[in-house]
Amino acid sequence: MHSSIESVLKALAITTMAFGFSAIASADQFAFNGIITQSTPDGTGPAVNNPSLENIQDLQAYTATVVFPGSITAPGTYTGSTLTFNDPSAPASETGFNSISLTITANAGNDVFSLLACLTLGSGCAVGNQLDANFSIPAAMLNSQNVAAIGLDQPHPLDLLEDDGTTDIQGSITTYNGPAASTVPEPSSAMLLGCALAALAAANRRLRGRDKAGPN
């Protein structure tokens, strides 16, 4: 009887592990870099909703990293899950985006990127609470690293607007990296796997305890 129960629990654990690993979700992320060309010392601001933006200075390097569920393999429209703007020299960062949309358009051998991300703070995306980025790369380099990018929508390929447009951080876009694939286990699968393994371990302990105690 004991061996039968143990066999069932082992089978359950193996099945759960197989389900869990098959349900692993993939995600792509890409990043672009550039130099700050307009900051609060130039007369924009003050940055109220995110005071760290007050630390940004012209000519500092920044990175913007966007994570998307699934894979980015070709031109199309994609919805992002997270966006992080980071200026480590300031230091300053912004992550409070709740709507992230990317359109990649094929154009004469290039992939043209148009990114719009809306902030959760302020009076809404349409009145100046958003991040826009527009640039292009050679189409063959979509999945490559350290790609030279051409900033579009000059003079501000990167435009981070906050405080209903009062704060306006601008920058160039010079480098593109990605997409870099990552895998993230879905919470439900991880929970099932953990429960099955815990049940198996508990059953083994009980069975071993009974065997040591001997028959009553």
Secondary structure, DSSP 8 states (H G I E B T S, - for coil): -HHHHHHHHHHHHHHHHHHHHHT-EEEEEEEEEEEEEE-GGGT-----S-GGGGG--TT-EEEEEEEEES---SSEEEE-SEEEEEETTTTEEE--EEEEEEEEEEETTEEEEEEEEEESSSS-GGGT-EEEEEEEEEGGGTT-SSEE-EE-STT-SEEEEETTTTEEEEE---EEEEEEEEEE--HHHHHHHHHHHHHHHHHHHHHHHHHHH---
